Amino acid sequence: MKLLTVLMLAALPLFCYAGTGCKLVKEVIDWTIDGTLSPEAYVEHLAPYVADDNGATAEALMTMKECFNNQTAETQANIAVMMETIYTSPQCKLFK
Ligand SMILES: *[C@@H]1O[C@H](CO)[C@@H](O)[C@H](O)[C@H]1NC(C)=O
């Protein structure tokens, strides 16, 4: 959970960028949070951006997606709220 938090913080400028109407980043966030999207389908959606490293990146992404899918619907909904809150926050104005 700590690692997840650190990753989220590191990715803050990216999430902020979503507020500017960058459709791709918004889509990736939506795909990540969508608990009905399978890890396999998730990696397929992201295929153009997955490194060609014998599947290591794809594998890591699938594990991460499985972890998201394993959360309760309530937690997934809360993550969506958190993302929305982050990229509409005053701190994110810097990136707009
Ligand atoms: C997700 O849940 C399944 C079933 O409980 C478990 O086997 C799997 O290890 C979990 N995956 C992750 C990444 O937490």
The ligand as an SDF file (V2000), in Angstrom:
LIG
                    3D

 14 14  0  0  0  0  0  0  0  0999 V2000
   -6.3240  -11.4010   -6.2460 C   0  0  0  0  0  0  0  0  0  0  0  0
   -7.2150  -12.2910   -5.6020 O   0  0  0  0  0  0  0  0  0  0  0  0
   -6.9810  -13.6640   -5.9480 C   0  0  0  0  0  0  0  0  0  0  0  0
   -8.0990  -14.4780   -5.3210 C   0  0  0  0  0  0  0  0  0  0  0  0
   -8.3190  -14.0920   -3.9980 O   0  0  0  0  0  0  0  0  0  0  0  0
   -5.5870  -14.0770   -5.4480 C   0  0  0  0  0  0  0  0  0  0  0  0
   -5.3210  -15.4210   -5.7720 O   0  0  0  0  0  0  0  0  0  0  0  0
   -4.5490  -13.1850   -6.1160 C   0  0  0  0  0  0  0  0  0  0  0  0
   -3.2540  -13.4700   -5.6090 O   0  0  0  0  0  0  0  0  0  0  0  0
   -4.8810  -11.7220   -5.8840 C   0  0  0  0  0  0  0  0  0  0  0  0
   -3.9580  -10.9320   -6.7000 N   0  0  0  0  0  0  0  0  0  0  0  0
   -3.3080   -9.8460   -6.2590 C   0  0  0  0  0  0  0  0  0  0  0  0
   -2.3690   -9.2050   -7.2260 C   0  0  0  0  0  0  0  0  0  0  0  0
   -3.4640   -9.3840   -5.1440 O   0  0  0  0  0  0  0  0  0  0  0  0
  1  2  1  0
  1 10  1  0
  2  3  1  0
  3  4  1  0
  3  6  1  0
  4  5  1  0
  6  7  1  0
  6  8  1  0
  8  9  1  0
  8 10  1  0
 10 11  1  0
 11 12  1  0
 12 13  1  0
 12 14  2  0
M  END
$$$$
